[in-house]
Structure formats: C-alpha cells, structure tokens
C-alpha cells in the first residue's frame, strides 16, 4: 500500500519596506480616485444646473411658441378671406373656416387641382374665378393669390370673395356712364338745336311759290347740308357712347400709312397744303380695329388741315419704340393755347362754329380702348403735334 507524502511549501518572508511602498502606492491611487470623483461630482452638479437652465429656456420657448400658435390660429379663424396651405404634393394640409365657407367642405387632404376642377370656373381675368355654392344656384366671384413656393415645396393660397366689391364697382361705372350720357344728351340737344332750326328755315323757304328755281336749289342744297351735319353729329355721338373696338384684325402699319396717304392727300392738295408721310414702322403690325384706328388718324389729319394756312406743311410719321408704336400728326399752324389744350378732349368742346366737339373725344376713346395714349405738343412758333402711342403686339 502506497503511502501519501506531504509536501512542505516554504513561504518567503515578507519585506516590510515593500509593504510600505505598496501601501503608499495604494494611498496615492485612492487619493487620485477621490480627486477624480470629486471633479466628476462637480461636473455633474454643473451639468445638472446647465441642463436645468436649458430645460427652463426650452420650456419658455415652447410656451411662447404655443401662445404664438394659438394667436395665429385665432387670427386664421378670424380672417374674412380664405387661407389654404398646400404641401409639396399640392394637397390641402390646412384650411381656415372662411375658405370652407367659400369653397365648401371637405377640403383637407384633397388636391388643389381636384378642388379647382370641381368648384371653379374662369372669370376671364387673371386670378379671378367664379365659384358655385353647393346646393344653391348662387354664383360668387373670387380672387385667388398664391405665395411663392418655399424650400420644402409648400405654398399658401389666399382667397377673397370679391362678389360685392365687383358689383359695387359695376354700379359705380354704370352710374358714371349714365351721368356722362345725361350730360352728353343735354349738350347734344344744344348742338342739334341750331342746325335743326337752320334746316327748318331753309325748308320753309322751299315752300314759297315766289321763290325762283335757282334760289330753290340753293335753299335745298343748304337744307341737305344742314341735315348731313345733323347726321354727322349723331354718328359721332353714337361712336363716342360705344367707346370700344370690336372688329379685330391684323393691321400692317406700312399698309395703313399708304391707305391714309391715299385718302387724305387729295384734301391736302385742295387746300394748298404739302403733305409728307414718314414710315419707320419696319413692317411692324398690330392686332386691332383697323377702321377705328384709321378713323382716329384721319380725324387728326382733318383737324390739321383746318388749322393750317395754305402753303404750310403737314406730316404723318410712324416709328417704333421699345414697347410702343408711335404715330405723329404735325402741322405748322398757329398752335393751341395751353388753357384750350386741357379741354380739347372734352365732349362737345370745340373752337370752330361748325365743329361738333366730339372728334377728339372719339379719338381719345378709341386710342384708350386699344390700351394706348394720346398727347398734344403745341407752341405758337412750331405748330401742333398729336402723338399716339399704342403697345406693340407681343403675341398674347
């Protein structure tokens, strides 16, 4: 039987100096850890305070934003005009009560294209539409303005109901028109009275048996002349009241100038006047009422003939500016006094006993209906120039 042998392990004796060094190292490490721990505690306290301050500031900002959001919501709901917010996909993501009253409900989540196709009909003017209210035959007129698209592709639509404002404007225009027509009717009655009385006198002479045939023909001619004058006055009145162009066609300026020269030149020669046509239109054209424009220019040329002494010169010139076609009628007459220039375009104002006082009023009405302008340049030593500016055709 094998016997167990015990093994004795001799322990090495501990060195007191080494123990002292180890203990010192342990104490130093403990002090370092304590210092680091204290610094960490200080940092934690500081960070806790900073975090508390940041949380307080964020809370203030959040409270301010909530208050602002509530104020904006109240304002949005109180606005009389409709407000619609569209996202990048053109879907309605926010709408106020006014917009719902104008366009109906529901709107949220729908595409603006669908809403416009279902509810809106063009009113013929930019940004203006007709909207038919649901379950009624009433039709409202609205104006829609759009904001610029932001970086996220969103935009805001502002909708205003202009039905009442438009009706008021139409009523004002109608009243102004009626007032103007009333004034013109009174003036027309005054203008008609003299030539009509003269025509009646001539007609009474025609009934005399003692009147010789030569005198009878003379009075008959004068009667017809007065009646033609009345007819001319009535036509001018009707053209002025109409005040619009409605027969649009392409008018080549050089062709128009040639036509005007052919029409007016015989009258110039009859009065011993020199007539010059200067065409710098470079084949430019307009889309307008040719007859109305031609009539307006002939009216100005006839005025120039009546204002010019024999032997003087009248010129008709056209040239191009950046955005306008300019027509100029210039004479070498005695000029027009500055006080009279301010009244020349008034209906029934005239400086001639045989004038109707509607010629220049019609000219201005025609030119304004073509979105153009007319002005007078006149001086005693240079005569008178009428300048018409019409916008050049841009293809719209």
C-alpha positions as CSV (number, residue, x, y, z in Angstrom):
1,X,0.0,0.0,0.0
2,X,1.4,3.3,-1.2
3,X,1.7,6.0,1.5
4,X,1.0,9.7,0.8
5,X,3.8,12.0,1.0
6,X,3.3,15.5,2.4
7,X,4.8,18.4,0.5
8,X,6.0,21.4,2.6
9,X,5.9,24.8,0.8
10,X,8.3,27.2,2.2
11,X,6.7,30.7,2.3
12,X,9.1,33.5,1.6
13,X,9.3,36.1,4.3
14,X,7.5,39.5,3.5
15,X,9.7,42.5,3.2
16,X,8.4,45.4,5.4
17,X,9.8,48.0,3.0
18,X,8.0,46.6,0.0
19,X,4.8,46.5,2.0
20,X,5.2,50.1,2.9
21,X,5.8,51.1,-0.7
22,X,2.7,49.1,-1.8
23,X,0.6,50.8,0.8
24,X,1.9,54.2,-0.2
25,X,1.1,53.5,-3.8
26,X,-2.4,52.3,-2.8
27,X,-3.0,55.5,-0.8
28,X,-1.8,57.7,-3.7
29,X,-4.2,55.8,-6.1
30,X,-7.0,56.2,-3.6
31,X,-6.4,60.0,-3.3
32,X,-6.3,60.3,-7.1
33,X,-9.6,58.4,-7.4
34,X,-11.0,60.6,-4.7
35,X,-9.9,63.7,-6.5
36,X,-11.3,62.5,-9.8
37,X,-14.5,61.5,-8.1
38,X,-14.9,65.0,-6.6
39,X,-14.2,66.6,-10.0
40,X,-16.8,64.3,-11.6
41,X,-19.3,65.3,-8.8
42,X,-18.6,68.9,-9.5
43,X,-19.0,68.5,-13.2
44,X,-22.3,66.5,-12.6
45,X,-23.6,69.4,-10.4
46,X,-22.5,72.0,-13.1
47,X,-24.1,69.9,-15.9
48,X,-27.2,69.4,-13.9
49,X,-27.5,73.2,-13.4
50,X,-26.9,73.9,-17.1
51,X,-29.4,71.2,-18.0
52,X,-31.9,72.8,-15.7
53,X,-31.3,76.2,-17.3
54,X,-31.6,74.7,-20.8
55,X,-34.8,72.9,-19.9
56,X,-36.2,76.2,-18.5
57,X,-35.3,78.1,-21.6
58,X,-36.7,75.4,-23.8
59,X,-39.9,75.4,-21.7
60,X,-40.1,79.2,-22.1
61,X,-39.6,78.9,-25.9
62,X,-42.2,76.1,-26.1
63,X,-44.7,78.1,-24.1
64,X,-44.1,81.1,-26.4
65,X,-44.5,79.0,-29.5
66,X,-47.7,77.5,-28.1
67,X,-49.0,81.0,-27.4
68,X,-48.0,82.2,-30.8
69,X,-49.6,79.2,-32.4
70,X,-52.8,79.9,-30.5
71,X,-52.7,83.5,-31.6
72,X,-52.1,82.5,-35.2
73,X,-54.9,80.0,-35.1
74,X,-57.3,82.7,-33.7
75,X,-56.2,85.1,-36.4
76,X,-56.5,82.5,-39.1
77,X,-60.0,81.6,-38.0
78,X,-61.0,85.3,-37.7
79,X,-59.8,86.3,-41.2
80,X,-62.6,87.1,-43.6
81,X,-60.6,85.8,-46.5
82,X,-59.9,82.1,-47.1
83,X,-56.4,80.6,-46.4
84,X,-55.3,77.3,-47.8
85,X,-52.0,75.6,-47.1
86,X,-50.7,73.2,-49.7
87,X,-47.9,70.7,-49.2
88,X,-45.3,69.7,-51.8
89,X,-47.8,67.3,-53.4
90,X,-50.3,70.1,-53.8
91,X,-52.6,68.5,-51.2
92,X,-54.5,70.7,-48.7
93,X,-53.0,70.3,-45.3
94,X,-54.5,73.3,-43.5
95,X,-57.6,75.4,-44.2
96,X,-59.5,78.2,-42.3
97,X,-63.3,78.5,-41.9
98,X,-63.5,81.3,-44.4
99,X,-62.1,79.0,-47.2
100,X,-64.6,76.3,-46.3
101,X,-67.5,78.9,-46.5
102,X,-66.3,79.9,-49.9
103,X,-65.4,76.6,-51.5
104,X,-67.4,74.2,-49.3
105,X,-66.4,71.1,-47.3
106,X,-64.5,68.8,-47.3
107,X,-61.1,70.3,-48.3
108,X,-58.5,68.8,-46.1
109,X,-56.4,66.1,-47.8
110,X,-57.8,66.9,-51.3
111,X,-55.5,68.0,-54.1
112,X,-55.9,71.6,-55.2
113,X,-56.3,70.5,-58.8
114,X,-59.3,68.4,-57.9
115,X,-60.9,71.3,-55.9
116,X,-60.3,73.8,-58.7
117,X,-61.8,71.5,-61.3
118,X,-64.9,70.7,-59.2
119,X,-65.6,74.2,-57.9
120,X,-64.1,76.9,-60.1
121,X,-64.8,78.5,-63.5
122,X,-62.6,81.1,-65.0
123,X,-64.0,84.7,-64.9
124,X,-61.9,85.7,-67.8
125,X,-59.4,87.8,-65.8
126,X,-56.1,86.6,-64.3
127,X,-56.5,85.1,-60.8
128,X,-60.3,85.6,-60.8
129,X,-62.8,82.8,-60.8
130,X,-66.5,82.0,-60.4
131,X,-67.5,79.5,-57.7
132,X,-70.9,78.0,-57.4
133,X,-72.1,77.5,-53.9
134,X,-73.2,73.9,-53.1
135,X,-76.9,73.2,-53.0
136,X,-77.7,76.7,-54.4
137,X,-77.8,78.5,-57.8
138,X,-75.9,81.4,-56.4
139,X,-72.5,82.1,-58.1
140,X,-69.8,84.1,-56.3
141,X,-66.8,85.8,-57.9
142,X,-63.5,85.2,-56.1
143,X,-59.8,86.2,-56.4
144,X,-57.0,83.7,-55.6
145,X,-53.5,84.8,-54.9
146,X,-50.6,82.3,-54.4
147,X,-47.5,82.8,-52.4
148,X,-44.1,81.7,-53.6
149,X,-43.1,78.0,-53.1
150,X,-40.8,77.6,-50.1
151,X,-37.8,75.3,-49.9
152,X,-40.0,72.3,-48.9
153,X,-42.3,72.8,-51.9
154,X,-45.2,74.3,-49.9
155,X,-47.3,77.3,-50.7
156,X,-50.2,79.4,-49.4
157,X,-53.4,80.3,-51.3
158,X,-55.3,83.5,-50.3
159,X,-58.9,83.5,-51.4
160,X,-61.0,86.7,-51.3
161,X,-64.7,86.9,-52.2
162,X,-65.0,90.0,-54.4
163,X,-68.6,89.5,-55.4
164,X,-69.9,92.5,-53.5
165,X,-66.9,94.7,-54.4
166,X,-67.3,93.8,-58.1
167,X,-71.0,94.6,-58.0
168,X,-70.3,97.9,-56.4
169,X,-67.7,98.7,-59.0
170,X,-70.0,97.8,-61.8
171,X,-72.7,100.0,-60.2
172,X,-70.3,102.9,-59.9
173,X,-69.2,102.5,-63.5
174,X,-72.8,102.3,-64.6
175,X,-73.8,105.5,-62.7
176,X,-70.8,107.3,-64.1
177,X,-71.7,106.2,-67.6
178,X,-75.3,107.3,-67.0
179,X,-74.1,110.7,-65.7
180,X,-71.8,111.1,-68.6
181,X,-74.6,110.2,-71.1
182,X,-77.0,112.6,-69.4
183,X,-74.5,115.4,-69.7
184,X,-73.9,114.4,-73.3
185,X,-77.6,114.3,-74.1
186,X,-78.0,117.8,-72.7
187,X,-75.1,119.0,-74.8
188,X,-76.3,117.1,-77.8
189,X,-79.7,118.8,-77.6
190,X,-78.0,122.1,-77.5
191,X,-75.8,121.2,-80.5
192,X,-78.8,119.9,-82.5
193,X,-81.0,122.9,-82.0
194,X,-79.0,125.4,-84.1
195,X,-78.5,123.2,-87.3
196,X,-82.1,121.9,-87.0
197,X,-83.5,125.4,-86.7
198,X,-81.5,126.4,-89.8
199,X,-82.7,123.4,-91.7
200,X,-86.3,124.3,-90.9
201,X,-85.8,127.9,-92.1
202,X,-84.4,126.6,-95.4
203,X,-87.2,124.1,-95.7
204,X,-89.8,126.8,-95.1
205,X,-88.2,128.9,-97.9
206,X,-88.6,125.9,-100.2
207,X,-92.4,126.1,-99.7
208,X,-92.6,129.7,-101.1
209,X,-94.2,129.9,-104.6
210,X,-92.4,133.2,-105.3
211,X,-89.0,131.6,-105.0
212,X,-87.0,131.3,-108.2
213,X,-85.8,127.9,-109.3
214,X,-82.1,128.9,-108.7
215,X,-82.9,130.1,-105.2
216,X,-85.0,127.0,-104.5
217,X,-82.0,124.8,-105.5
218,X,-79.7,126.9,-103.3
219,X,-82.0,126.5,-100.2
220,X,-82.5,122.8,-101.0
221,X,-78.7,122.3,-101.0
222,X,-78.3,124.2,-97.8
223,X,-81.1,122.2,-96.2
224,X,-79.4,118.9,-97.2
225,X,-76.1,120.3,-95.9
226,X,-77.6,121.0,-92.5
227,X,-79.2,117.6,-92.4
228,X,-75.9,116.0,-93.2
229,X,-74.4,118.0,-90.4
230,X,-77.0,116.6,-88.1
231,X,-76.4,113.1,-89.3
232,X,-72.6,113.5,-88.8
233,X,-73.2,114.8,-85.3
234,X,-75.5,111.9,-84.4
235,X,-73.0,109.3,-85.7
236,X,-70.2,110.9,-83.7
237,X,-72.4,110.8,-80.6
238,X,-73.1,107.1,-81.1
239,X,-69.4,106.3,-81.7
240,X,-68.4,108.1,-78.6
241,X,-71.0,106.4,-76.5
242,X,-69.9,103.0,-77.8
243,X,-66.3,103.8,-76.9
244,X,-64.9,100.4,-77.8
245,X,-63.3,98.4,-80.6
246,X,-64.8,95.1,-81.6
247,X,-63.5,94.1,-85.1
248,X,-60.0,92.9,-84.5
249,X,-57.7,92.1,-87.4
250,X,-54.0,92.2,-88.3
251,X,-53.1,95.7,-89.4
252,X,-49.7,96.1,-91.1
253,X,-48.6,99.7,-90.2
254,X,-47.0,100.4,-93.6
255,X,-50.2,99.4,-95.4
256,X,-52.2,101.6,-93.0
257,X,-49.9,104.6,-93.8
258,X,-50.3,104.1,-97.5
259,X,-54.1,104.0,-97.1
260,X,-54.1,107.2,-95.1
261,X,-52.0,108.9,-97.7
262,X,-54.3,107.9,-100.5
263,X,-57.4,109.1,-98.6
264,X,-56.1,112.5,-97.2
265,X,-53.7,113.7,-100.0
266,X,-56.5,115.0,-102.3
267,X,-57.9,117.1,-99.5
268,X,-54.4,118.4,-98.8
269,X,-53.9,119.5,-102.4
270,X,-57.4,121.1,-102.4
271,X,-56.3,123.4,-99.5
272,X,-52.9,124.1,-101.0
273,X,-51.0,122.1,-98.3
274,X,-47.9,120.0,-98.5
275,X,-48.3,116.5,-97.1
276,X,-45.4,114.3,-96.0
277,X,-45.6,110.7,-94.9
278,X,-42.7,109.2,-92.9
279,X,-42.9,105.5,-92.3
280,X,-40.4,103.9,-90.0
281,X,-42.5,101.0,-88.9
282,X,-40.2,98.3,-90.4
283,X,-43.2,96.0,-91.3
284,X,-44.5,96.1,-87.7
285,X,-48.2,95.1,-87.3
286,X,-51.0,95.4,-84.7
287,X,-54.0,93.3,-84.0
288,X,-56.7,95.9,-83.6
289,X,-59.7,97.5,-85.1
290,X,-58.4,98.9,-88.4
291,X,-61.4,101.0,-89.2
292,X,-61.4,102.7,-85.8
293,X,-57.6,103.4,-85.9
294,X,-57.8,104.7,-89.4
295,X,-60.7,106.9,-88.5
296,X,-58.9,108.3,-85.5
297,X,-55.8,109.2,-87.6
298,X,-58.0,110.8,-90.3
299,X,-59.8,112.8,-87.7
300,X,-56.4,114.2,-86.5
301,X,-55.3,114.9,-90.1
302,X,-58.6,116.7,-90.9
303,X,-58.1,118.9,-87.8
304,X,-54.6,119.7,-89.0
305,X,-55.9,120.7,-92.4
306,X,-58.4,123.1,-90.8
307,X,-55.7,124.6,-88.6
308,X,-53.1,125.1,-91.3
309,X,-52.9,128.1,-93.7
310,X,-52.4,127.5,-97.4
311,X,-48.7,126.7,-98.3
312,X,-47.8,125.2,-94.9
313,X,-46.8,121.6,-94.3
314,X,-48.5,118.6,-92.5
315,X,-46.6,115.4,-91.7
316,X,-47.8,112.0,-90.7
317,X,-45.0,109.9,-89.1
318,X,-44.8,106.5,-87.5
319,X,-41.8,104.9,-85.7
320,X,-41.0,102.2,-83.2
321,X,-40.1,102.5,-79.6
322,X,-39.1,99.6,-77.3
323,X,-42.7,98.7,-76.4
324,X,-44.8,101.1,-78.4
325,X,-45.7,102.0,-82.0
326,X,-45.9,105.8,-82.2
327,X,-48.0,107.9,-84.7
328,X,-47.4,111.6,-85.0
329,X,-49.5,114.2,-86.8
330,X,-47.8,117.5,-87.0
331,X,-48.9,120.8,-88.6
332,X,-47.4,124.3,-88.9
333,X,-50.5,126.1,-87.8
334,X,-50.7,128.8,-85.1
335,X,-50.6,126.4,-82.2
336,X,-53.1,125.8,-79.4
337,X,-53.2,127.9,-76.2
338,X,-52.3,125.9,-73.1
339,X,-55.7,126.6,-71.5
340,X,-57.5,125.2,-74.5
341,X,-55.2,122.2,-74.7
342,X,-56.6,121.0,-71.4
343,X,-60.2,121.0,-72.7
344,X,-59.7,119.7,-76.3
345,X,-60.6,116.1,-75.4
346,X,-63.8,117.1,-73.6
347,X,-67.0,116.0,-75.4
348,X,-68.7,118.9,-77.3
349,X,-65.9,121.3,-76.7
350,X,-64.9,123.0,-79.9
351,X,-63.3,126.2,-81.1
352,X,-65.0,126.1,-84.5
353,X,-68.5,127.2,-85.2
354,X,-69.1,124.2,-87.5
355,X,-67.4,121.7,-85.2
356,X,-69.3,119.0,-83.3
357,X,-66.9,118.9,-80.4
358,X,-66.8,115.1,-80.5
359,X,-64.0,114.4,-82.9
360,X,-61.1,114.5,-80.4
361,X,-63.2,112.9,-77.7
362,X,-63.8,110.0,-80.1
363,X,-60.1,109.8,-80.9
364,X,-59.1,109.6,-77.3
365,X,-61.8,107.0,-76.6
366,X,-60.6,104.8,-79.5
367,X,-57.0,105.0,-78.5
368,X,-57.7,104.3,-74.8
369,X,-59.8,101.2,-75.9
370,X,-56.6,100.0,-77.6
371,X,-54.7,100.4,-74.3
372,X,-52.8,103.4,-75.9
373,X,-52.4,107.0,-75.0
374,X,-52.6,110.4,-76.9
375,X,-50.9,113.7,-76.0
376,X,-50.6,117.2,-77.5
377,X,-47.4,119.1,-78.1
378,X,-48.1,122.7,-79.2
379,X,-46.4,126.1,-79.4
380,X,-47.0,129.3,-81.3
381,X,-43.8,129.0,-83.3
382,X,-43.8,125.3,-84.0
383,X,-47.5,124.4,-84.6
384,X,-49.3,121.4,-83.1
385,X,-48.4,117.8,-82.8
386,X,-50.7,115.0,-81.8
387,X,-48.7,111.9,-80.6
388,X,-50.4,108.5,-80.3
389,X,-48.6,105.6,-78.5
390,X,-50.0,102.1,-79.0
391,X,-48.5,99.0,-77.4
392,X,-46.6,96.7,-79.8
393,X,-48.1,93.3,-80.4
394,X,-46.4,90.7,-78.3
395,X,-48.3,87.6,-79.4
396,X,-50.6,87.3,-76.4
